[in-house]
Amino acid sequence: MIFIRFAEGVDVESQREVINQAGYEVAQSLYYAPHTAWLRAKSGNIVDAIAGISQLEAIANVENVEPQMLMERGWR
């Protein structure tokens, strides 16, 4: 998943079409921060999610884009 943050006053819902055009969909909106959201690549592929980060960064009013770097816990 990819975390995106727009400038204050720019809610994610108003940018949904541009996000979709970049190859992503909103996975989770954050009610307490309407200018942020978790996105996932439409393909569901992590490689596509990471490869498209530059497209997200090019969207107007985007202030921050970060991949989620957590992994499932593994036992030794």
C-alpha positions, 0 to 999 in steps of 0.5 A: 500500500502507498500513503498519500498526503495532499495539501491541507484543504484538498480532500482525497475524494476530490482527487479520486479520478486523478488517483485512478488515472495514475493506476491506483485506488483508494484502499482506506480514507482516514476520517480524521485527516481527509487530505490523506489516504492509503492507496493500492495499485489497481493490479494488486501487484506490489511492483506496480505500486512502487513503480507508480510512485512518481506518477502520484508525486506528479499530481497537483497538491501532493505533499507526500507519498510513501510506500508502506514498508511493513511485512507480515511477521515470519517465524524462524 
